[in-house]
Amino acid sequence: MSDVAGSHDDRPHARDGVLTRRSFFKGAGVVAAGGLVGEAVHAAAHSMSLEPVRLSGEVEIELSINGALQKLKVEPRTTLLNALRNHCNPPLTGAKLVCDRGSCGACTVHLDGQPVYSCMTLAVACVGRAVTTIEGLGAPGQLNEVQQAFCEHDASMCGFCTPGFVMSISACLERKPDATLDEIKHACAGNLCRCGTYPHVFDAALSAGRALRAKGGKR
């Protein structure tokens, strides 16, 4: 989210030829989202019009997902989770829709290498950033260390939470392959397993860390 602290005079007007932040957002029509989208941004930045440019219906954006560019047509309110599952070709359904309110972690993906809840992230806010989903970590026969360890340690039950745990733990171990159990628990504190498979999850995470250290910390 952008900084919301304003100056004493935060009314929507331009001073000395410089578009104020508030008038820019108003012109872009995305105050609530804090996102910058296509023609709305161009109109606000270059014409400096005080007339609002409102987005309606679908807008076309381009996202970098798992190292490949995808052009999507989405509404400005579309979440990244929705975009991945319903607007990508082919659909990327690894991130799960469970709580849809940022409280369970089943939809966790990486945004510029950092784990985020994709149900709480707007797709338009991801333009120009790198999105990685569970599909981008590995594939059958080429699993990454965390995925492999989850299989070996039986670290899933129903499986809905599994992709989120894998994403959170992978980000943690990529930063610090020798992460302690407490550090791993902290890294996935936002992920919930309703089946109670936590002991197996943590065993898998520690095993994956050992495997990464044996490879010099590389995935």
N, CA and C atoms as a LAMMPS dump frame, in Angstrom:
ITEM: TIMESTEP
0
ITEM: NUMBER OF ATOMS
657
ITEM: BOX BOUNDS ff ff ff
-5.0000000000000000e+02 5.0000000000000000e+02
-5.0000000000000000e+02 5.0000000000000000e+02
-5.0000000000000000e+02 5.0000000000000000e+02
ITEM: ATOMS id mol type element x y z
1 1 1 N 0.848 -1.19 0
2 1 2 C 0 0 0
3 1 3 C 0.881 1.237 0
4 2 1 N 0.402 2.272 -0.7
5 2 2 C 1.187 3.494 -0.736
6 2 3 C 1.065 4.239 0.57
7 3 1 N 2.016 5.176 0.77
8 3 2 C 1.99 6.009 1.965
9 3 3 C 0.761 6.901 1.91
10 4 1 N 0.018 6.965 3.01
11 4 2 C -1.204 7.767 3.004
12 4 3 C -1.045 9.062 3.767
13 5 1 N 0.147 9.353 4.262
14 5 2 C 0.366 10.599 5.003
15 5 3 C 0.425 11.755 4.019
16 6 1 N -0.448 12.733 4.171
17 6 2 C -0.506 13.847 3.234
18 6 3 C 0.069 15.115 3.812
19 7 1 N 0.225 16.128 2.974
20 7 2 C 0.7 17.432 3.419
21 7 3 C -0.478 18.197 4.005
22 8 1 N -0.201 19.436 4.49
23 8 2 C -1.281 20.253 5.041
24 8 3 C -2.301 20.582 3.964
25 9 1 N -1.836 20.762 2.735
26 9 2 C -2.755 21.056 1.635
27 9 3 C -2.75 19.853 0.714
28 10 1 N -3.705 18.952 0.902
29 10 2 C -3.729 17.717 0.145
30 10 3 C -4.908 17.678 -0.808
31 11 1 N -5.365 18.859 -1.235
32 11 2 C -6.478 18.886 -2.158
33 11 3 C -6.001 18.494 -3.545
34 12 1 N -6.916 17.967 -4.393
35 12 2 C -6.51 17.475 -5.709
36 12 3 C -6.253 18.596 -6.697
37 13 1 N -5.046 19.159 -6.7
38 13 2 C -4.677 20.132 -7.709
39 13 3 C -3.178 20.033 -7.944
40 14 1 N -2.736 20.632 -9.043
41 14 2 C -1.316 20.613 -9.381
42 14 3 C -0.684 21.928 -8.967
43 15 1 N 0.541 21.865 -8.413
44 15 2 C 1.265 23.067 -8.015
45 15 3 C 2.557 23.143 -8.802
46 16 1 N 2.813 24.305 -9.405
47 16 2 C 4.04 24.532 -10.174
48 16 3 C 4.246 23.456 -11.227
49 17 1 N 3.157 23.047 -11.857
50 17 2 C 3.266 22.077 -12.932
51 17 3 C 3.503 20.657 -12.47
52 18 1 N 3.475 20.42 -11.168
53 18 2 C 3.709 19.076 -10.647
54 18 3 C 2.392 18.507 -10.137
55 19 1 N 2.045 17.341 -10.61
56 19 2 C 0.799 16.711 -10.206
57 19 3 C 0.931 16.194 -8.783
58 20 1 N 0.002 16.594 -7.915
59 20 2 C 0.069 16.106 -6.545
60 20 3 C -0.307 14.633 -6.496
61 21 1 N 0.123 13.973 -5.426
62 21 2 C -0.157 12.553 -5.279
63 21 3 C -1.651 12.272 -5.304
64 22 1 N -2.392 13.107 -4.582
65 22 2 C -3.831 12.845 -4.495
66 22 3 C -4.522 13.049 -5.834
67 23 1 N -4.128 14.104 -6.568
68 23 2 C -4.762 14.33 -7.861
69 23 3 C -4.347 13.266 -8.862
70 24 1 N -3.112 12.762 -8.693
71 24 2 C -2.664 11.684 -9.575
72 24 3 C -3.53 10.443 -9.378
73 25 1 N -3.742 10.093 -8.097
74 25 2 C -4.554 8.911 -7.824
75 25 3 C -5.994 9.122 -8.293
76 26 1 N -6.482 10.348 -8.091
77 26 2 C -7.84 10.627 -8.541
78 26 3 C -7.936 10.5 -10.05
79 27 1 N -6.935 11.049 -10.761
80 27 2 C -6.937 10.958 -12.217
81 27 3 C -6.83 9.532 -12.69
82 28 1 N -6.074 8.723 -11.957
83 28 2 C -5.925 7.327 -12.35
84 28 3 C -7.143 6.514 -12.004
85 29 1 N -7.948 7.021 -11.066
86 29 2 C -9.167 6.317 -10.708
87 29 3 C -8.932 5.077 -9.884
88 30 1 N -7.782 5.025 -9.18
89 30 2 C -7.456 3.814 -8.426
90 30 3 C -6.98 4.166 -7.036
91 31 1 N -7.627 5.129 -6.373
92 31 2 C -7.218 5.514 -5.021
93 31 3 C -7.25 4.321 -4.087
94 32 1 N -8.345 3.573 -4.104
95 32 2 C -8.49 2.454 -3.169
96 32 3 C -7.463 1.378 -3.424
97 33 1 N -7.146 1.128 -4.684
98 33 2 C -6.212 0.048 -5.01
99 33 3 C -4.778 0.485 -4.86
100 34 1 N -4.5 1.745 -5.067
101 34 2 C -3.116 2.191 -5.049
102 34 3 C -2.345 1.639 -6.225
103 35 1 N -3.052 1.172 -7.272
104 35 2 C -2.386 0.556 -8.421
105 35 3 C -2.28 1.539 -9.569
106 36 1 N -1.441 1.2 -10.536
107 36 2 C -1.241 2.025 -11.715
108 36 3 C -1.558 1.181 -12.933
109 37 1 N -2.554 1.58 -13.72
110 37 2 C -3.008 0.727 -14.792
111 37 3 C -3.064 1.481 -16.112
112 38 1 N -2.332 0.99 -17.072
113 38 2 C -2.416 1.349 -18.481
114 38 3 C -2.758 2.773 -18.816
115 39 1 N -3.838 2.938 -19.529
116 39 2 C -4.215 4.229 -20.07
117 39 3 C -4.599 5.228 -18.981
118 40 1 N -5.106 4.745 -17.877
119 40 2 C -5.471 5.662 -16.79
120 40 3 C -4.242 6.37 -16.262
121 41 1 N -3.135 5.635 -16.114
122 41 2 C -1.897 6.237 -15.654
123 41 3 C -1.379 7.232 -16.684
124 42 1 N -1.427 6.832 -17.955
125 42 2 C -0.944 7.719 -19.018
126 42 3 C -1.731 9.029 -19.021
127 43 1 N -3.034 8.923 -18.9
128 43 2 C -3.868 10.12 -18.91
129 43 3 C -3.565 11.021 -17.723
130 44 1 N -3.392 10.414 -16.56
131 44 2 C -3.136 11.211 -15.364
132 44 3 C -1.772 11.858 -15.394
133 45 1 N -0.756 11.115 -15.844
134 45 2 C 0.612 11.603 -15.79
135 45 3 C 0.915 12.616 -16.884
136 46 1 N 0.315 12.447 -18.057
137 46 2 C 0.706 13.272 -19.2
138 46 3 C -0.268 14.405 -19.492
139 47 1 N -1.534 14.191 -19.289
140 47 2 C -2.466 15.289 -19.535
141 47 3 C -2.695 16.11 -18.279
142 48 1 N -2.362 15.528 -17.102
143 48 2 C -2.567 16.2 -15.824
144 48 3 C -3.998 16.713 -15.703
145 49 1 N -4.918 15.966 -16.279
146 49 2 C -6.317 16.36 -16.234
147 49 3 C -6.86 16.187 -14.823
148 50 1 N -7.661 17.149 -14.398
149 50 2 C -8.303 17.027 -13.104
150 50 3 C -9.604 16.246 -13.201
151 51 1 N -10.005 15.938 -14.441
152 51 2 C -11.196 15.126 -14.598
153 51 3 C -10.829 13.673 -14.316
154 52 1 N -11.612 12.983 -13.496
155 52 2 C -11.278 11.594 -13.167
156 52 3 C -11.375 10.683 -14.377
157 53 1 N -10.39 9.807 -14.52
158 53 2 C -10.425 8.782 -15.554
159 53 3 C -10.826 7.495 -14.853
160 54 1 N -12.046 7.082 -15.041
161 54 2 C -12.567 5.95 -14.292
162 54 3 C -12.43 4.677 -15.109
163 55 1 N -11.973 3.622 -14.423
164 55 2 C -11.846 2.331 -15.064
165 55 3 C -13.134 1.555 -14.856
166 56 1 N -13.606 0.952 -15.923
167 56 2 C -14.807 0.13 -15.799
168 56 3 C -14.631 -1.109 -16.657
169 57 1 N -15.282 -2.177 -16.257
170 57 2 C -15.14 -3.412 -17.002
171 57 3 C -13.746 -3.977 -16.843
172 58 1 N -13.255 -4.646 -17.855
173 58 2 C -11.951 -5.281 -17.794
174 58 3 C -10.869 -4.38 -18.375
175 59 1 N -9.667 -4.488 -17.8
176 59 2 C -8.503 -3.8 -18.344
177 59 3 C -7.461 -4.863 -18.665
178 60 1 N -6.617 -4.586 -19.625
179 60 2 C -5.59 -5.545 -20.018
180 60 3 C -4.293 -5.232 -19.287
181 61 1 N -3.73 -6.222 -18.636
182 61 2 C -2.456 -6.074 -17.948
183 61 3 C -1.545 -7.21 -18.367
184 62 1 N -0.266 -7.033 -18.104
185 62 2 C 0.713 -8.073 -18.397
186 62 3 C 1.47 -8.395 -17.116
187 63 1 N 1.435 -9.659 -16.72
188 63 2 C 2.1 -10.093 -15.501
189 63 3 C 3.212 -11.08 -15.823
190 64 1 N 4.285 -10.982 -15.048
191 64 2 C 5.371 -11.967 -15.142
192 64 3 C 5.087 -13.053 -14.118
193 65 1 N 4.723 -14.234 -14.598
194 65 2 C 4.338 -15.339 -13.722
195 65 3 C 5.225 -16.539 -14.021
196 66 1 N 5.965 -16.963 -13.026
197 66 2 C 6.869 -18.106 -13.173
198 66 3 C 7.832 -17.93 -14.341
199 67 1 N 8.302 -16.694 -14.512
200 67 2 C 9.301 -16.401 -15.531
201 67 3 C 8.754 -16.169 -16.918
202 68 1 N 7.451 -16.223 -17.104
203 68 2 C 6.845 -15.999 -18.42
204 68 3 C 5.819 -14.88 -18.317
205 69 1 N 5.685 -14.111 -19.392
206 69 2 C 4.726 -13.013 -19.422
207 69 3 C 3.36 -13.528 -19.852
208 70 1 N 2.348 -13.095 -19.141
209 70 2 C 0.974 -13.443 -19.493
210 70 3 C 0.15 -12.174 -19.588
211 71 1 N -0.588 -12.036 -20.684
212 71 2 C -1.508 -10.919 -20.835
213 71 3 C -2.879 -11.358 -20.347
214 72 1 N -3.411 -10.592 -19.418
215 72 2 C -4.685 -10.933 -18.808
216 72 3 C -5.663 -9.778 -18.939
217 73 1 N -6.93 -10.096 -19.017
218 73 2 C -7.983 -9.097 -18.946
219 73 3 C -8.717 -9.3 -17.637
220 74 1 N -8.613 -8.31 -16.775
221 74 2 C -9.211 -8.419 -15.44
222 74 3 C -9.884 -7.111 -15.07
223 75 1 N -10.809 -7.182 -14.128
224 75 2 C -11.349 -5.976 -13.537
225 75 3 C -10.33 -5.418 -12.552
226 76 1 N -10.29 -4.107 -12.337
227 76 2 C -9.316 -3.533 -11.395
228 76 3 C -9.411 -4.122 -9.995
229 77 1 N -10.569 -4.636 -9.612
230 77 2 C -10.743 -5.206 -8.278
231 77 3 C -10.315 -6.676 -8.196
232 78 1 N -9.904 -7.273 -9.3
233 78 2 C -9.567 -8.692 -9.326
234 78 3 C -8.326 -8.972 -8.486
235 79 1 N -8.424 -9.956 -7.61
236 79 2 C -7.263 -10.317 -6.802
237 79 3 C -6.282 -11.139 -7.632
238 80 1 N -5.04 -11.171 -7.157
239 80 2 C -4.037 -11.991 -7.829
240 80 3 C -4.458 -13.456 -7.817
241 81 1 N -5.045 -13.915 -6.717
242 81 2 C -5.497 -15.306 -6.637
243 81 3 C -6.529 -15.6 -7.715
244 82 1 N -7.489 -14.716 -7.858
245 82 2 C -8.519 -14.877 -8.887
246 82 3 C -7.883 -14.877 -10.274
247 83 1 N -6.946 -13.962 -10.497
248 83 2 C -6.289 -13.884 -11.801
249 83 3 C -5.543 -15.175 -12.117
250 84 1 N -4.831 -15.718 -11.133
251 84 2 C -4.067 -16.942 -11.356
252 84 3 C -4.99 -18.115 -11.672
253 85 1 N -6.054 -18.248 -10.912
254 85 2 C -6.908 -19.428 -11.027
255 85 3 C -7.901 -19.341 -12.19
256 86 1 N -8.338 -18.12 -12.534
257 86 2 C -9.437 -17.988 -13.487
258 86 3 C -9.12 -17.207 -14.751
259 87 1 N -7.974 -16.547 -14.799
260 87 2 C -7.68 -15.714 -15.967
261 87 3 C -6.4 -16.115 -16.703
262 88 1 N -5.593 -16.969 -16.1
263 88 2 C -4.358 -17.398 -16.764
264 88 3 C -4.65 -18.541 -17.733
265 89 1 N -3.771 -18.693 -18.679
266 89 2 C -3.892 -19.768 -19.652
267 89 3 C -2.547 -20.499 -19.788
268 90 1 N -2.437 -21.715 -19.225
269 90 2 C -3.478 -22.478 -18.543
270 90 3 C -3.709 -21.941 -17.13
271 91 1 N -4.847 -22.279 -16.522
272 91 2 C -5.108 -21.822 -15.143
273 91 3 C -4.047 -22.335 -14.182
274 92 1 N -3.646 -21.488 -13.238
275 92 2 C -2.669 -21.866 -12.219
276 92 3 C -3.436 -22.038 -10.911
277 93 1 N -3.818 -23.26 -10.615
278 93 2 C -4.72 -23.539 -9.499
279 93 3 C -3.991 -24.052 -8.26
280 94 1 N -2.656 -23.99 -8.246
281 94 2 C -1.908 -24.45 -7.079
282 94 3 C -2.213 -23.628 -5.845
283 95 1 N -2.277 -22.312 -5.997
284 95 2 C -2.673 -21.443 -4.877
285 95 3 C -4.153 -21.658 -4.625
286 96 1 N -4.502 -21.996 -3.376
287 96 2 C -5.87 -22.416 -3.081
288 96 3 C -6.732 -21.274 -2.538
289 97 1 N -7.985 -21.269 -2.958
290 97 2 C -8.978 -20.347 -2.421
291 97 3 C -9.64 -21.037 -1.242
292 98 1 N -9.324 -20.601 -0.033
293 98 2 C -9.894 -21.211 1.163
294 98 3 C -10.64 -20.148 1.971
295 99 1 N -9.909 -19.298 2.709
296 99 2 C -10.596 -18.305 3.54
297 99 3 C -10.988 -17.059 2.755
298 100 1 N -10.175 -16.683 1.764
299 100 2 C -10.389 -15.486 0.945
300 100 3 C -10.385 -14.215 1.782
301 101 1 N -9.672 -14.226 2.899
302 101 2 C -9.605 -13.022 3.741
303 101 3 C -8.24 -12.872 4.411
304 102 1 N -7.218 -13.539 3.909
305 102 2 C -5.868 -13.361 4.422
306 102 3 C -5.639 -13.92 5.801
307 103 1 N -6.275 -15.044 6.128
308 103 2 C -6.083 -15.58 7.467
309 103 3 C -5.598 -17.024 7.501
310 104 1 N -5.516 -17.702 6.346
311 104 2 C -5.139 -19.117 6.374
312 104 3 C -3.84 -19.42 5.644
313 105 1 N -3.457 -18.609 4.671
314 105 2 C -2.185 -18.804 3.97
315 105 3 C -2.205 -19.808 2.839
316 106 1 N -3.352 -20.415 2.54
317 106 2 C -3.408 -21.425 1.488
318 106 3 C -3.134 -20.843 0.1
319 107 1 N -3.285 -19.539 -0.039
320 107 2 C -3.106 -18.89 -1.341
321 107 3 C -1.729 -18.25 -1.496
322 108 1 N -0.792 -18.559 -0.591
323 108 2 C 0.513 -17.895 -0.581
324 108 3 C 1.274 -18.104 -1.89
325 109 1 N 1.781 -17.017 -2.444
326 109 2 C 2.686 -17.044 -3.597
327 109 3 C 3.859 -16.129 -3.281
328 110 1 N 4.846 -16.107 -4.149
329 110 2 C 5.972 -15.187 -3.982
330 110 3 C 5.784 -13.991 -4.908
331 111 1 N 5.999 -12.807 -4.366
332 111 2 C 5.984 -11.575 -5.146
333 111 3 C 7.344 -10.93 -4.966
334 112 1 N 8.135 -10.913 -6.038
335 112 2 C 9.529 -10.479 -5.963
336 112 3 C 10.283 -11.248 -4.878
337 113 1 N 9.988 -12.537 -4.776
338 113 2 C 10.692 -13.407 -3.846
339 113 3 C 10.15 -13.427 -2.428
340 114 1 N 9.157 -12.584 -2.137
341 114 2 C 8.604 -12.511 -0.787
342 114 3 C 7.23 -13.172 -0.753
343 115 1 N 6.94 -13.989 0.271
344 115 2 C 5.623 -14.617 0.351
345 115 3 C 4.531 -13.594 0.64
346 116 1 N 3.437 -13.692 -0.105
347 116 2 C 2.284 -12.805 0.099
348 116 3 C 1.015 -13.632 -0.018
349 117 1 N -0.063 -13.132 0.604
350 117 2 C -1.381 -13.725 0.401
351 117 3 C -1.916 -13.221 -0.936
352 118 1 N -2.11 -14.107 -1.875
353 118 2 C -2.601 -13.649 -3.178
354 118 3 C -4.077 -13.274 -3.133
355 119 1 N -4.815 -13.719 -2.099
356 119 2 C -6.224 -13.327 -1.993
357 119 3 C -6.357 -11.896 -1.499
358 120 1 N -5.275 -11.32 -0.97
359 120 2 C -5.298 -9.956 -0.444
360 120 3 C -4.478 -9 -1.314
361 121 1 N -4.04 -9.477 -2.477
362 121 2 C -3.195 -8.682 -3.374
363 121 3 C -3.929 -8.471 -4.683
364 122 1 N -4.035 -7.221 -5.129
365 122 2 C -4.694 -6.952 -6.402
366 122 3 C -3.779 -7.333 -7.563
367 123 1 N -4.361 -7.925 -8.589
368 123 2 C -3.569 -8.312 -9.76
369 123 3 C -2.907 -7.099 -10.402
370 124 1 N -3.62 -5.954 -10.459
371 124 2 C -3.058 -4.772 -11.108
372 124 3 C -1.845 -4.228 -10.351
373 125 1 N -1.738 -4.557 -9.059
374 125 2 C -0.596 -4.092 -8.27
375 125 3 C 0.652 -4.919 -8.531
376 126 1 N 0.519 -5.983 -9.307
377 126 2 C 1.652 -6.879 -9.568
378 126 3 C 2.303 -6.632 -10.914
379 127 1 N 1.811 -5.648 -11.656
380 127 2 C 2.428 -5.31 -12.941
381 127 3 C 3.863 -4.858 -12.711
382 128 1 N 4.796 -5.42 -13.479
383 128 2 C 6.204 -5.058 -13.354
384 128 3 C 6.924 -5.79 -12.235
385 129 1 N 6.261 -6.741 -11.598
386 129 2 C 6.87 -7.502 -10.51
387 129 3 C 6.864 -8.982 -10.873
388 130 1 N 7.687 -9.761 -10.174
389 130 2 C 7.816 -11.184 -10.479
390 130 3 C 6.928 -12.005 -9.561
391 131 1 N 5.994 -12.719 -10.156
392 131 2 C 5.086 -13.593 -9.407
393 131 3 C 5.555 -15.038 -9.583
394 132 1 N 5.69 -15.743 -8.475
395 132 2 C 6.034 -17.166 -8.528
396 132 3 C 4.984 -17.948 -7.765
397 133 1 N 4.434 -18.973 -8.4
398 133 2 C 3.439 -19.828 -7.765
399 133 3 C 4.063 -21.19 -7.474
400 134 1 N 3.311 -22.048 -6.82
401 134 2 C 3.803 -23.388 -6.507
402 134 3 C 4.2 -24.131 -7.785
403 135 1 N 3.519 -23.829 -8.902
404 135 2 C 3.864 -24.47 -10.167
405 135 3 C 5.244 -24.044 -10.656
406 136 1 N 5.686 -22.857 -10.214
407 136 2 C 6.981 -22.351 -10.656
408 136 3 C 8.151 -22.852 -9.831
409 137 1 N 7.874 -23.508 -8.702
410 137 2 C 8.96 -24.032 -7.862
411 137 3 C 9.496 -25.35 -8.388
412 138 1 N 8.639 -26.153 -8.944
413 138 2 C 9.057 -27.468 -9.429
414 138 3 C 7.922 -28.139 -10.164
415 139 1 N 8.216 -29.281 -10.742
416 139 2 C 7.225 -30.043 -11.491
417 139 3 C 7.433 -31.519 -11.18
418 140 1 N 6.445 -32.353 -11.459
419 140 2 C 6.635 -33.784 -11.215
420 140 3 C 7.925 -34.285 -11.852
421 141 1 N 8.738 -34.93 -11.055
422 141 2 C 10.042 -35.391 -11.531
423 141 3 C 11.148 -34.372 -11.346
424 142 1 N 10.782 -33.121 -11.069
425 142 2 C 11.766 -32.049 -10.851
426 142 3 C 11.316 -31.172 -9.686
427 143 1 N 10.994 -31.81 -8.579
428 143 2 C 10.539 -31.073 -7.414
429 143 3 C 11.687 -30.315 -6.77
430 144 1 N 11.37 -29.178 -6.142
431 144 2 C 12.432 -28.513 -5.389
432 144 3 C 12.587 -29.227 -4.047
433 145 1 N 13.568 -28.814 -3.263
434 145 2 C 13.9 -29.548 -2.041
435 145 3 C 12.744 -29.592 -1.048
436 146 1 N 12.013 -28.49 -0.956
437 146 2 C 10.902 -28.45 -0.005
438 146 3 C 9.775 -29.368 -0.471
439 147 1 N 9.444 -29.314 -1.738
440 147 2 C 8.402 -30.194 -2.262
441 147 3 C 8.778 -31.66 -2.066
442 148 1 N 10.028 -31.99 -2.365
443 148 2 C 10.479 -33.366 -2.215
444 148 3 C 10.39 -33.819 -0.751
445 149 1 N 10.808 -32.936 0.145
446 149 2 C 10.77 -33.273 1.572
447 149 3 C 9.341 -33.448 2.068
448 150 1 N 8.398 -32.664 1.54
449 150 2 C 7 -32.825 1.929
450 150 3 C 6.484 -34.206 1.53
451 151 1 N 6.923 -34.681 0.373
452 151 2 C 6.516 -36.026 -0.054
453 151 3 C 7.139 -37.089 0.845
454 152 1 N 8.421 -36.941 1.129
455 152 2 C 9.14 -37.95 1.91
456 152 3 C 8.67 -38.012 3.356
457 153 1 N 8.229 -36.887 3.905
458 153 2 C 7.825 -36.835 5.313
459 153 3 C 6.31 -36.823 5.49
460 154 1 N 5.582 -37.106 4.419
461 154 2 C 4.118 -37.198 4.503
462 154 3 C 3.538 -35.955 5.177
463 155 1 N 3.937 -34.79 4.654
464 155 2 C 3.598 -33.527 5.31
465 155 3 C 2.316 -32.902 4.792
466 156 1 N 1.415 -33.708 4.287
467 156 2 C 0.117 -33.162 3.869
468 156 3 C -0.979 -34.151 4.21
469 157 1 N -2.147 -33.617 4.492
470 157 2 C -3.319 -34.441 4.732
471 157 3 C -4.317 -34.176 3.607
472 158 1 N -5.225 -33.203 3.821
473 158 2 C -6.185 -32.9 2.762
474 158 3 C -5.508 -32.196 1.587
475 159 1 N -4.409 -31.488 1.862
476 159 2 C -3.632 -30.873 0.792
477 159 3 C -3.958 -29.432 0.477
478 160 1 N -5.046 -28.891 1.024
479 160 2 C -5.404 -27.517 0.688
480 160 3 C -4.37 -26.523 1.205
481 161 1 N -3.795 -26.777 2.372
482 161 2 C -2.823 -25.838 2.932
483 161 3 C -1.423 -26.057 2.396
484 162 1 N -1.182 -27.228 1.787
485 162 2 C 0.179 -27.635 1.432
486 162 3 C 0.904 -26.635 0.532
487 163 1 N 0.303 -26.162 -0.57
488 163 2 C 1.036 -25.219 -1.421
489 163 3 C 1.484 -23.967 -0.664
490 164 1 N 0.633 -23.461 0.213
491 164 2 C 0.989 -22.268 0.975
492 164 3 C 2.167 -22.508 1.899
493 165 1 N 2.168 -23.649 2.589
494 165 2 C 3.296 -23.991 3.448
495 165 3 C 4.579 -24.123 2.627
496 166 1 N 4.495 -24.791 1.499
497 166 2 C 5.675 -24.978 0.653
498 166 3 C 6.235 -23.631 0.21
499 167 1 N 5.345 -22.695 -0.164
500 167 2 C 5.802 -21.384 -0.619
501 167 3 C 6.459 -20.607 0.514
502 168 1 N 5.85 -20.615 1.694
503 168 2 C 6.407 -19.866 2.83
504 168 3 C 7.746 -20.449 3.264
505 169 1 N 7.827 -21.771 3.362
506 169 2 C 9.063 -22.41 3.803
507 169 3 C 10.147 -22.283 2.75
508 170 1 N 9.795 -22.389 1.484
509 170 2 C 10.796 -22.223 0.417
510 170 3 C 11.419 -20.833 0.464
511 171 1 N 10.588 -19.801 0.686
512 171 2 C 11.12 -18.438 0.776
513 171 3 C 12.044 -18.305 1.973
514 172 1 N 11.671 -18.913 3.087
515 172 2 C 12.492 -18.863 4.296
516 172 3 C 13.849 -19.53 4.068
517 173 1 N 13.837 -20.733 3.499
518 173 2 C 15.084 -21.488 3.324
519 173 3 C 15.944 -20.924 2.203
520 174 1 N 15.313 -20.252 1.252
521 174 2 C 16.115 -19.613 0.21
522 174 3 C 16.924 -18.464 0.797
523 175 1 N 16.321 -17.755 1.743
524 175 2 C 17.053 -16.684 2.413
525 175 3 C 18.077 -17.25 3.394
526 176 1 N 17.701 -18.338 4.081
527 176 2 C 18.567 -18.875 5.132
528 176 3 C 18.415 -20.395 5.187
529 177 1 N 19.236 -21.125 4.434
530 177 2 C 19.113 -22.587 4.397
531 177 3 C 19.319 -23.249 5.756
532 178 1 N 20.029 -22.579 6.669
533 178 2 C 20.253 -23.157 7.99
534 178 3 C 19.275 -22.608 9.027
535 179 1 N 18.083 -22.215 8.585
536 179 2 C 17.077 -21.681 9.497
537 179 3 C 16.766 -22.695 10.595
538 180 1 N 16.603 -22.192 11.804
539 180 2 C 16.276 -23.052 12.935
540 180 3 C 14.794 -23.402 12.909
541 181 1 N 14.398 -24.337 13.749
542 181 2 C 12.99 -24.706 13.827
543 181 3 C 12.135 -23.504 14.208
544 182 1 N 12.604 -22.699 15.15
545 182 2 C 11.841 -21.51 15.542
546 182 3 C 11.703 -20.533 14.384
547 183 1 N 12.757 -20.366 13.602
548 183 2 C 12.699 -19.461 12.453
549 183 3 C 11.749 -19.994 11.388
550 184 1 N 11.737 -21.295 11.212
551 184 2 C 10.811 -21.892 10.243
552 184 3 C 9.369 -21.719 10.72
553 185 1 N 9.141 -21.944 12.013
554 185 2 C 7.795 -21.751 12.551
555 185 3 C 7.344 -20.307 12.375
556 186 1 N 8.243 -19.369 12.59
557 186 2 C 7.901 -17.952 12.41
558 186 3 C 7.577 -17.665 10.947
559 187 1 N 8.338 -18.275 10.029
560 187 2 C 8.146 -18.013 8.602
561 187 3 C 6.78 -18.479 8.113
562 188 1 N 6.263 -19.546 8.7
563 188 2 C 4.963 -20.035 8.252
564 188 3 C 3.883 -19.849 9.308
565 189 1 N 4.073 -18.853 10.165
566 189 2 C 3.075 -18.564 11.202
567 189 3 C 1.741 -18.138 10.602
568 190 1 N 1.752 -17.619 9.388
569 190 2 C 0.512 -17.2 8.74
570 190 3 C -0.162 -18.299 7.955
571 191 1 N 0.354 -19.517 8.054
572 191 2 C -0.234 -20.658 7.352
573 191 3 C -0.902 -21.586 8.363
574 192 1 N -2.135 -21.958 8.08
575 192 2 C -2.882 -22.821 8.987
576 192 3 C -3.12 -24.191 8.356
577 193 1 N -2.948 -25.235 9.173
578 193 2 C -3.267 -26.599 8.755
579 193 3 C -4.403 -27.1 9.636
580 194 1 N -5.571 -27.198 9.084
581 194 2 C -6.724 -27.635 9.863
582 194 3 C -6.65 -29.121 10.204
583 195 1 N -5.817 -29.865 9.476
584 195 2 C -5.656 -31.295 9.758
585 195 3 C -4.635 -31.541 10.864
586 196 1 N -3.884 -30.527 11.253
587 196 2 C -2.92 -30.669 12.338
588 196 3 C -1.662 -31.415 11.966
589 197 1 N -1.166 -31.23 10.735
590 197 2 C 0.008 -31.962 10.26
591 197 3 C 1.31 -31.235 10.566
592 198 1 N 1.298 -30.322 11.51
593 198 2 C 2.462 -29.472 11.776
594 198 3 C 3.752 -30.252 12.055
595 199 1 N 3.761 -31.315 12.862
596 199 2 C 5.029 -32.007 13.114
597 199 3 C 5.687 -32.504 11.823
598 200 1 N 4.881 -33.033 10.904
599 200 2 C 5.431 -33.513 9.637
600 200 3 C 5.911 -32.347 8.768
601 201 1 N 5.169 -31.251 8.803
602 201 2 C 5.573 -30.056 8.048
603 201 3 C 6.935 -29.569 8.525
604 202 1 N 7.128 -29.491 9.826
605 202 2 C 8.395 -28.986 10.357
606 202 3 C 9.535 -29.975 10.111
607 203 1 N 9.25 -31.284 10.198
608 203 2 C 10.276 -32.276 9.866
609 203 3 C 10.703 -32.124 8.408
610 204 1 N 9.723 -31.911 7.53
611 204 2 C 10.024 -31.734 6.112
612 204 3 C 10.856 -30.479 5.882
613 205 1 N 10.516 -29.399 6.58
614 205 2 C 11.25 -28.14 6.411
615 205 3 C 12.706 -28.293 6.844
616 206 1 N 12.931 -28.936 7.98
617 206 2 C 14.303 -29.13 8.458
618 206 3 C 15.084 -30.039 7.513
619 207 1 N 14.43 -31.06 6.987
620 207 2 C 15.075 -31.945 6.022
621 207 3 C 15.444 -31.199 4.746
622 208 1 N 14.533 -30.342 4.278
623 208 2 C 14.81 -29.552 3.077
624 208 3 C 15.985 -28.609 3.306
625 209 1 N 16.053 -28.041 4.515
626 209 2 C 17.186 -27.175 4.835
627 209 3 C 18.499 -27.925 4.767
628 210 1 N 18.528 -29.148 5.271
629 210 2 C 19.751 -29.954 5.199
630 210 3 C 20.121 -30.243 3.75
631 211 1 N 19.118 -30.535 2.93
632 211 2 C 19.379 -30.811 1.519
633 211 3 C 19.92 -29.58 0.81
634 212 1 N 19.389 -28.414 1.135
635 212 2 C 19.871 -27.176 0.524
636 212 3 C 21.3 -26.868 0.953
637 213 1 N 21.598 -27.1 2.217
638 213 2 C 22.962 -26.851 2.688
639 213 3 C 23.941 -27.785 2.023
640 214 1 N 23.528 -29.003 1.763
641 214 2 C 24.391 -29.963 1.078
642 214 3 C 24.682 -29.534 -0.361
643 215 1 N 23.759 -28.752 -0.929
644 215 2 C 23.949 -28.245 -2.299
645 215 3 C 24.526 -26.841 -2.3
646 216 1 N 24.972 -26.369 -1.173
647 216 2 C 25.542 -25.031 -1.104
648 216 3 C 24.504 -23.945 -1.032
649 217 1 N 23.286 -24.274 -0.556
650 217 2 C 22.241 -23.259 -0.386
651 217 3 C 21.521 -22.905 -1.65
652 218 1 N 21.764 -23.682 -2.734
653 218 2 C 21.108 -23.371 -3.998
654 218 3 C 19.95 -24.314 -4.215
655 219 1 N 18.903 -23.757 -4.856
656 219 2 C 17.725 -24.565 -5.148
657 219 3 C 18.018 -25.507 -6.281
